[in-house]
Amino acid sequence: MAVVMVEIQSLTVFNELMRCGSIRQTADALNVSPTAIARQLDKLEHLFGTALVERNPRGIRLTAAGEVLAERSLHIARELSEVEQIIDDLRGLQRGSVSLYVNGAASSAILAPALAEFSERYPAITIEVTVTSAQAALDAVATGLTDLSVTMFSTADSRIETRFRAPIRHEAILSPDHPLARLDEIPLSELVHYALALPDRTFGVRRAFDARLRDAGIVLGESTFTTSSLELQKELARRGTAVLILPEMTVKREIGSGSLVMRPLAKSSRIETHLEMNRIATGQRSYAVRRMSDFLEGFLRAEFENR
C-alpha cells in the first residue's frame, strides 16, 4: 500500500505546518525555503490523492482529509522514527533522539544541568524538551507521544512506569526586601495580602494552593499574576512585585546569589508533592531512550540523596 511509503520528513513538515499555521512560518521554523515546504505538502497530497489544506491570505486551513491526517500524523511520525532508531541500534550506531515532557518548575533547576551533562557524554543523541502540565506530560508518555516525563503533582496512571520518585515541598519565594521576608514562616493569612505570581489552574501547584485557601476559608486577593512562565515569575519576585510558590530547588541559583530568598509556609498550609520520572510501561526502547532513561534516573537519585 502506498501510504506505507510516507517519508518521515514529509510527516515532520506536516506536523510543523499544523503547529505554525502557515507555509512561511513553517519554513522559518525549519530553516528551509517556503518552496521546500510546499513540495513536501504536495508530496503528501499526491500520496493521499486529495487536498490536505486550503491556502488563504492568513495561512492555511485543514480540509476534512487534513484533519484526519493531523489527528494521526504525530503518532505515525513517531512510530516511523522509532523504527529508524531501532534499525540504527541493530547497526551499532550510538545515535538517535529522545523526547522529554516536563513541568515548568522542574525544567530549569534540575533538568538543565542533567541535560548538559548527558549531551557531553552522548553528543550524537538529540533531545527535544516540551514544557507542559503534569497531566499533559503523563498523557504524552502513555500515548507514546514522548519517551519520558519529569513531573510534579502526578496522578497514578497504570499506563506508565515510575522510575524515580522523591518528596518535594513548595515554599514562598520572594525578594529579600519584601515585607514578608522578615518572617521565619509565612501563614496564608499574611501571604494573601500581597501580590502573588502563580501558574493557571491546569497546574497542580495552583490547584493545591487554591485547596489550602478553601480549607482555611481565605479568599485570594485580586493582585495575582497568572502565568506559566517560570522566568516571568522569577523576574516579578526579584523586583519585589510578587511572591512565588515554588520548590526551593527551582530558584537555587537566585538564592545563592542573594536576589531571592525562601521562607517556609506555615505548617498547616504546606504544599507537598513528589517529583517523578516516568516512561511508558511496555514496548521496545531505542538506544537513545535507554541511555537517557538510565542517566536521568541516576542523576536524580544522586541529586536527592545529597539533599
N, C-alpha and C positions, 0 to 999 in steps of 0.2 A: 504494500500500500504506500502511496506517495507521501502520505503525511509522516511516515516514519523517517523520511529523509530531511525533515526540517532541521536546519542548522542551529546550533546553539547561539551563534552570533545574531541570526535573524530574530530569534525569540528575545534575546537580550535587548536588542534595539527596540523591539515592540514594547517590551515591559518599560523601558526607559521613556518611550514615547507616551505611554499611558501616564507615567508619573509627571512628565514635563508639560504635556498638553499641546505641544506644537513641534513641528519638524525643526525649526530653527533653534529652539531652546534645547531640544534633544541633541542636535549637532554640537552645540556649545558644551553641553554636559559631557559628551563622549569625545570631544575634541576632534571631530571629523567635519566634513562638509555637509551641508543640507542635501546635496545630491546623493551622497553615500547613504544617508538615512532613507531618502525616498527610494533608492534602489533596493534596500533591504525590505522595505514595506511592499514594494512591487513584487518582490520575490515571494513573499508570504501570500499576497493576494492572488498571484498566479497559481501558487500551490493549492490554495483552497478553492480557486475558481470563483471568487466573489470579492466585492469590496469590503474591507475591514474598517475603514474610516471614511468620513466625509470631511473635506477640507473647507474651511471658511476663513474670513479675514482675521478672526480672533484665535485661530488654531485648528484643532480637529475635533470631530465628534464621532464616537464609535457607532458603527452600524450594528444591527442585531447580531450578525456573524462576528463582528469585532468584540462585542460584549461577551459572547461565548468563549472566544479565544482568550480574552483578557482574564476571565474567571479562572481559566485553567493553565495559562501560559507560565505563570510563576512556578507552578509545580512541575510542568513539563521541562522547563529550562533547568530547574534544579536537578531533576532526575537524570537528564542528559549530562549535566555537569558531573554528577556523582559517578555515572558510568565512565566518563572520561578519566576521572581521578582514579577509579578502580583499575582501569587499564594501565594508567601510569604506574600504579603500585606494582602491578604484575611485571612491568618492565623495569622495576627497581628505581624509578625516578622519584627522588625525595622532594616533591613539589606538590602544589595544589592550592586550594583556597579553603578558608573557614569563615562561616557566618556566625556572628555572635549578637544576640539581643540582650540589652542591659537596661536596668533602671538608671535614670539620670544621676541619682545620688551615689550610685555605686561606680559610675563610669570613670570619673577623673581620679579620685583618690586612690583606688586600688588597681583599676584596670590599666591606667596609663603606664605605670612602671612595669606591670606584668607584661603588657603587650610589647613594650620597648625591649625588654629582655628576651622575650620569645622571638622577636624579629631578628635580633642579633644572632640567635642560635640557628634559626631556620629562615634565612633570607629569601629562599625560593618559595615560601608559603605566603600568600596574600591573605589579608584579614579584612573583613567587612563588618563594621560595628554599627548597629542600629539602636538608637536610644528611644525607649518607649516605656509604657506602663508595665507593671509586673504581669498582669493578666494577658496582655497582648504578647509579651515575651513567652509566657508558658504556652499559649496557643500556637505560637510560631514554631516552638520546639515540637509540640505534639503533632502538628500537621506537616512537619518536615520542611517548613519554610526557612528554618535556621538550624544550625548544628548544636549550639549551646546557648544557655542563658545564664546570666548572673543577676539575681533579683532580690528584693526585699518585699515583705508583705505578700509572700507567695501562698496560694491556696493549695491544698492537697490535690493531686492530679495523678490518677493511676496510669496515665498515658506516658508519663515521663519518669526518668530515673534521677534521683538526687544524689550527686557525687560528693557534695560538700555542704555542710550546714553549720552555722555558728551564730550564737546570740549577738544581738546588736541593739544599742539603745539610742534613741533620738533625744537631743538636748536643745536648749536655747543657745543660738549662736548670734553674737551681737558685737557691735563696736565696743572697744574698751572705754570709750567716752559716753556710752549710752547710760541713762539713769539706772537701768536695771542691772548694770554690771557691778554695782556696789553690793548686790545681794549674794549670799552664799548659795541659795537656791531660789527658784522663781515659781511662786504659785500662779495658777491660771488667773486668779482674781486680779493679780497685778499685771500679768502679761497682756491681757486683753485691753488695757488702757493705752497701749502703744501700737503703732503700725506694725503689721506682720507681712512677710512675703512668703506665700505658700503656693504649691502647685494646685492644679484643679482637682476636682473630686474623682477623676479617674485614677488618681494615685493613692496608694494605700495609706501613706502618712497623713494625707489630708483627711481621709475618712476616719482614721484613728484619732486625729486631733479633734475633729468635729464630735466624735463619740465622747471624748473626755469632757468637752464643753457641755454636751447634753447631760451627761451624768452629774456634772456639777451645777447644772441649772444656770449656766452662764451664756450670755449672748455675745457673739463675736462682733466687735466694733466695725464700723464702716471703713476704717483706714487700713484696708488689707489689699496688698498687691497679689494678684493671681497670675503666676507664670510658671511654666515648667522648665524655664531656662535657669540652670544652676548658676551660670556665670552672672546673669542679671540679678538673681537673688543675692549672690555674694557681694556684688557691687553696691546694692542697696544697703546691705548690712555694713560694709566698710564705711559708707558715708554717714552712718548713724540714722539712716532713714527708716530702716525696718529691722525687725528681729526675725531670725530664721528658726525653723525646727528641723534639725539635721543630725546625722551621726557626727561625732567629733572627728572621725577619720576623714570625712568629706572635706574638711577645711584644715587639715593637718598643716599644710604649708602656711596658710594665713595665720593660724595660731602661733606657729613657730616664729613668724616674722613680727608678731605683735599687732597686726592690723585687725584681728578678730579675737574674741575670747569665747569660751564656753562656760555656761552656767547651767547646772542640772535643774531640770524641772522638779517641782515638789513631788515627793514620793507617790502621793495619790494620783498624780497627773502624768506619771511617766509613760512613755510610748516605747514599748519593747517589741522587737520582732526578730527575724533571723535573716541572715544573708545566705543565699543558696546558689549553688551552681548546678544546673540541670542539663540533661540531654535526653533524647528520645530513648525509650526503654529497650527497643529492639532494632534490628537492622545492621547491615554491614557498614563499617565506618572506614573512611579513607585514611591513608597515611597522615594527611594533614590534620584531620579531625582527631585522630588518636593522639598525635603529638600535642595538639593544643589542649585536649581534654586532660591528659596526664600532667602536662606542665602547669596548667591553671589550677588544677586540684592541689598539686604540690605547693604552688606559690601561695595559695590561700591558706593552706594548713600552716605553713611556716609563718605567714603574716599574723595569724590569730594566736598561734602558740607563743609568740613573742610579746603579746599584749599583757 
